[in-house]
Amino acid sequence: MPGQRRRKRQHHEASQRSAARFAPENGRWEVLLETGDESEFFAFVRRIHGPDSGIDRSAVRPDRFCAREPGRAWCRVSLFVPHPATPSDA
């Protein structure tokens, strides 16, 4: 298929950049919301992704953890918080 090698390479490079950006030595994931209510979860995610939220969408990680039993699912939204810049010793 034409262009498949290029697309795969671009996807691989993007995932490497993301892994380097969100590495543990660069910061930590801070939980913004933990809930068992899916409607609350989706409303919060929509609010975060809104144009006036002021939050970098690429630094938000929505997770939906599901159990095998109905009613036991819960959801979490985390934000990557970089470590503060250390002042130089100059």
PyMOL commands that place a pseudoatom at each C-alpha (Angstrom):
pseudoatom trace, name=CA, resn=MET, resi=1, chain=A, elem=C, hetatm=0, pos=[0.000, 0.000, 0.000]
pseudoatom trace, name=CA, resn=PRO, resi=2, chain=A, elem=C, hetatm=0, pos=[1.518, 3.371, -0.992]
pseudoatom trace, name=CA, resn=GLY, resi=3, chain=A, elem=C, hetatm=0, pos=[2.751, 5.492, 1.905]
pseudoatom trace, name=CA, resn=GLN, resi=4, chain=A, elem=C, hetatm=0, pos=[2.384, 2.768, 4.528]
pseudoatom trace, name=CA, resn=ARG, resi=5, chain=A, elem=C, hetatm=0, pos=[6.082, 2.737, 5.433]
pseudoatom trace, name=CA, resn=ARG, resi=6, chain=A, elem=C, hetatm=0, pos=[6.049, 6.531, 5.890]
pseudoatom trace, name=CA, resn=ARG, resi=7, chain=A, elem=C, hetatm=0, pos=[2.927, 6.410, 8.081]
pseudoatom trace, name=CA, resn=LYS, resi=8, chain=A, elem=C, hetatm=0, pos=[4.393, 3.642, 10.235]
pseudoatom trace, name=CA, resn=ARG, resi=9, chain=A, elem=C, hetatm=0, pos=[7.637, 5.583, 10.645]
pseudoatom trace, name=CA, resn=GLN, resi=10, chain=A, elem=C, hetatm=0, pos=[5.763, 8.777, 11.579]
pseudoatom trace, name=CA, resn=HIS, resi=11, chain=A, elem=C, hetatm=0, pos=[3.624, 6.887, 14.096]
pseudoatom trace, name=CA, resn=HIS, resi=12, chain=A, elem=C, hetatm=0, pos=[6.722, 5.271, 15.620]
pseudoatom trace, name=CA, resn=GLU, resi=13, chain=A, elem=C, hetatm=0, pos=[8.538, 8.623, 15.873]
pseudoatom trace, name=CA, resn=ALA, resi=14, chain=A, elem=C, hetatm=0, pos=[5.487, 10.266, 17.472]
pseudoatom trace, name=CA, resn=SER, resi=15, chain=A, elem=C, hetatm=0, pos=[5.220, 7.509, 20.081]
pseudoatom trace, name=CA, resn=GLN, resi=16, chain=A, elem=C, hetatm=0, pos=[8.936, 7.862, 20.888]
pseudoatom trace, name=CA, resn=ARG, resi=17, chain=A, elem=C, hetatm=0, pos=[8.558, 11.643, 21.345]
pseudoatom trace, name=CA, resn=SER, resi=18, chain=A, elem=C, hetatm=0, pos=[5.556, 11.079, 23.607]
pseudoatom trace, name=CA, resn=ALA, resi=19, chain=A, elem=C, hetatm=0, pos=[7.406, 8.479, 25.693]
pseudoatom trace, name=CA, resn=ALA, resi=20, chain=A, elem=C, hetatm=0, pos=[10.350, 10.856, 26.116]
pseudoatom trace, name=CA, resn=ARG, resi=21, chain=A, elem=C, hetatm=0, pos=[8.091, 13.794, 27.001]
pseudoatom trace, name=CA, resn=PHE, resi=22, chain=A, elem=C, hetatm=0, pos=[6.111, 11.890, 29.638]
pseudoatom trace, name=CA, resn=ALA, resi=23, chain=A, elem=C, hetatm=0, pos=[9.052, 9.970, 31.130]
pseudoatom trace, name=CA, resn=PRO, resi=24, chain=A, elem=C, hetatm=0, pos=[9.062, 9.696, 34.947]
pseudoatom trace, name=CA, resn=GLU, resi=25, chain=A, elem=C, hetatm=0, pos=[12.200, 11.818, 35.254]
pseudoatom trace, name=CA, resn=ASN, resi=26, chain=A, elem=C, hetatm=0, pos=[10.392, 14.725, 33.528]
pseudoatom trace, name=CA, resn=GLY, resi=27, chain=A, elem=C, hetatm=0, pos=[7.362, 14.892, 35.830]
pseudoatom trace, name=CA, resn=ARG, resi=28, chain=A, elem=C, hetatm=0, pos=[4.454, 12.971, 37.314]
pseudoatom trace, name=CA, resn=TRP, resi=29, chain=A, elem=C, hetatm=0, pos=[0.828, 12.143, 36.522]
pseudoatom trace, name=CA, resn=GLU, resi=30, chain=A, elem=C, hetatm=0, pos=[-1.555, 13.956, 38.890]
pseudoatom trace, name=CA, resn=VAL, resi=31, chain=A, elem=C, hetatm=0, pos=[-5.086, 12.583, 39.244]
pseudoatom trace, name=CA, resn=LEU, resi=32, chain=A, elem=C, hetatm=0, pos=[-7.738, 15.232, 38.527]
pseudoatom trace, name=CA, resn=LEU, resi=33, chain=A, elem=C, hetatm=0, pos=[-10.840, 13.046, 38.813]
pseudoatom trace, name=CA, resn=GLU, resi=34, chain=A, elem=C, hetatm=0, pos=[-11.660, 9.535, 39.964]
pseudoatom trace, name=CA, resn=THR, resi=35, chain=A, elem=C, hetatm=0, pos=[-15.234, 8.393, 39.703]
pseudoatom trace, name=CA, resn=GLY, resi=36, chain=A, elem=C, hetatm=0, pos=[-17.452, 5.404, 39.108]
pseudoatom trace, name=CA, resn=ASP, resi=37, chain=A, elem=C, hetatm=0, pos=[-20.046, 7.487, 37.265]
pseudoatom trace, name=CA, resn=GLU, resi=38, chain=A, elem=C, hetatm=0, pos=[-19.452, 7.424, 33.508]
pseudoatom trace, name=CA, resn=SER, resi=39, chain=A, elem=C, hetatm=0, pos=[-21.615, 10.482, 32.820]
pseudoatom trace, name=CA, resn=GLU, resi=40, chain=A, elem=C, hetatm=0, pos=[-19.529, 12.524, 35.276]
pseudoatom trace, name=CA, resn=PHE, resi=41, chain=A, elem=C, hetatm=0, pos=[-16.357, 11.183, 33.632]
pseudoatom trace, name=CA, resn=PHE, resi=42, chain=A, elem=C, hetatm=0, pos=[-17.464, 12.130, 30.097]
pseudoatom trace, name=CA, resn=ALA, resi=43, chain=A, elem=C, hetatm=0, pos=[-18.681, 15.571, 31.226]
pseudoatom trace, name=CA, resn=PHE, resi=44, chain=A, elem=C, hetatm=0, pos=[-15.311, 16.235, 32.879]
pseudoatom trace, name=CA, resn=VAL, resi=45, chain=A, elem=C, hetatm=0, pos=[-13.379, 15.111, 29.782]
pseudoatom trace, name=CA, resn=ARG, resi=46, chain=A, elem=C, hetatm=0, pos=[-15.531, 17.361, 27.563]
pseudoatom trace, name=CA, resn=ARG, resi=47, chain=A, elem=C, hetatm=0, pos=[-14.879, 20.290, 29.913]
pseudoatom trace, name=CA, resn=ILE, resi=48, chain=A, elem=C, hetatm=0, pos=[-11.107, 19.606, 29.866]
pseudoatom trace, name=CA, resn=HIS, resi=49, chain=A, elem=C, hetatm=0, pos=[-11.056, 19.411, 26.061]
pseudoatom trace, name=CA, resn=GLY, resi=50, chain=A, elem=C, hetatm=0, pos=[-13.055, 22.625, 25.714]
pseudoatom trace, name=CA, resn=PRO, resi=51, chain=A, elem=C, hetatm=0, pos=[-11.486, 25.659, 24.041]
pseudoatom trace, name=CA, resn=ASP, resi=52, chain=A, elem=C, hetatm=0, pos=[-11.340, 27.755, 27.228]
pseudoatom trace, name=CA, resn=SER, resi=53, chain=A, elem=C, hetatm=0, pos=[-9.905, 25.145, 29.621]
pseudoatom trace, name=CA, resn=GLY, resi=54, chain=A, elem=C, hetatm=0, pos=[-6.287, 26.314, 29.227]
pseudoatom trace, name=CA, resn=ILE, resi=55, chain=A, elem=C, hetatm=0, pos=[-4.993, 22.745, 29.579]
pseudoatom trace, name=CA, resn=ASP, resi=56, chain=A, elem=C, hetatm=0, pos=[-2.747, 21.044, 27.033]
pseudoatom trace, name=CA, resn=ARG, resi=57, chain=A, elem=C, hetatm=0, pos=[-4.900, 18.234, 25.620]
pseudoatom trace, name=CA, resn=SER, resi=58, chain=A, elem=C, hetatm=0, pos=[-1.871, 16.067, 24.893]
pseudoatom trace, name=CA, resn=ALA, resi=59, chain=A, elem=C, hetatm=0, pos=[-0.941, 16.084, 28.611]
pseudoatom trace, name=CA, resn=VAL, resi=60, chain=A, elem=C, hetatm=0, pos=[-4.331, 14.685, 29.712]
pseudoatom trace, name=CA, resn=ARG, resi=61, chain=A, elem=C, hetatm=0, pos=[-4.754, 10.939, 30.133]
pseudoatom trace, name=CA, resn=PRO, resi=62, chain=A, elem=C, hetatm=0, pos=[-8.312, 9.604, 30.464]
pseudoatom trace, name=CA, resn=ASP, resi=63, chain=A, elem=C, hetatm=0, pos=[-8.429, 6.005, 31.727]
pseudoatom trace, name=CA, resn=ARG, resi=64, chain=A, elem=C, hetatm=0, pos=[-11.450, 3.732, 31.966]
pseudoatom trace, name=CA, resn=PHE, resi=65, chain=A, elem=C, hetatm=0, pos=[-10.845, 0.666, 34.098]
pseudoatom trace, name=CA, resn=CYS, resi=66, chain=A, elem=C, hetatm=0, pos=[-13.480, -1.993, 33.740]
pseudoatom trace, name=CA, resn=ALA, resi=67, chain=A, elem=C, hetatm=0, pos=[-14.165, -4.989, 35.907]
pseudoatom trace, name=CA, resn=ARG, resi=68, chain=A, elem=C, hetatm=0, pos=[-15.951, -8.071, 34.659]
pseudoatom trace, name=CA, resn=GLU, resi=69, chain=A, elem=C, hetatm=0, pos=[-18.963, -7.327, 36.840]
pseudoatom trace, name=CA, resn=PRO, resi=70, chain=A, elem=C, hetatm=0, pos=[-21.374, -4.609, 35.700]
pseudoatom trace, name=CA, resn=GLY, resi=71, chain=A, elem=C, hetatm=0, pos=[-21.394, -1.593, 37.979]
pseudoatom trace, name=CA, resn=ARG, resi=72, chain=A, elem=C, hetatm=0, pos=[-17.786, -2.097, 39.047]
pseudoatom trace, name=CA, resn=ALA, resi=73, chain=A, elem=C, hetatm=0, pos=[-16.228, 0.084, 36.335]
pseudoatom trace, name=CA, resn=TRP, resi=74, chain=A, elem=C, hetatm=0, pos=[-14.462, 3.258, 37.355]
pseudoatom trace, name=CA, resn=CYS, resi=75, chain=A, elem=C, hetatm=0, pos=[-12.776, 6.067, 35.505]
pseudoatom trace, name=CA, resn=ARG, resi=76, chain=A, elem=C, hetatm=0, pos=[-9.810, 8.347, 36.109]
pseudoatom trace, name=CA, resn=VAL, resi=77, chain=A, elem=C, hetatm=0, pos=[-8.498, 11.517, 34.441]
pseudoatom trace, name=CA, resn=SER, resi=78, chain=A, elem=C, hetatm=0, pos=[-4.838, 12.411, 35.013]
pseudoatom trace, name=CA, resn=LEU, resi=79, chain=A, elem=C, hetatm=0, pos=[-2.752, 15.423, 34.012]
pseudoatom trace, name=CA, resn=PHE, resi=80, chain=A, elem=C, hetatm=0, pos=[1.010, 15.319, 33.436]
pseudoatom trace, name=CA, resn=VAL, resi=81, chain=A, elem=C, hetatm=0, pos=[2.718, 17.862, 35.672]
pseudoatom trace, name=CA, resn=PRO, resi=82, chain=A, elem=C, hetatm=0, pos=[6.371, 18.522, 34.749]
pseudoatom trace, name=CA, resn=HIS, resi=83, chain=A, elem=C, hetatm=0, pos=[8.957, 18.949, 37.491]
pseudoatom trace, name=CA, resn=PRO, resi=84, chain=A, elem=C, hetatm=0, pos=[9.716, 22.597, 38.211]
pseudoatom trace, name=CA, resn=ALA, resi=85, chain=A, elem=C, hetatm=0, pos=[12.810, 23.943, 36.519]
pseudoatom trace, name=CA, resn=THR, resi=86, chain=A, elem=C, hetatm=0, pos=[15.771, 23.953, 38.866]
pseudoatom trace, name=CA, resn=PRO, resi=87, chain=A, elem=C, hetatm=0, pos=[17.619, 27.260, 39.123]
pseudoatom trace, name=CA, resn=SER, resi=88, chain=A, elem=C, hetatm=0, pos=[21.141, 27.213, 37.744]
pseudoatom trace, name=CA, resn=ASP, resi=89, chain=A, elem=C, hetatm=0, pos=[24.077, 27.584, 40.114]
pseudoatom trace, name=CA, resn=ALA, resi=90, chain=A, elem=C, hetatm=0, pos=[25.592, 30.505, 38.195]
for i in range(1, 90): cmd.bond("trace and resi %d" % i, "trace and resi %d" % (i + 1))
show_as sticks, trace
zoom trace
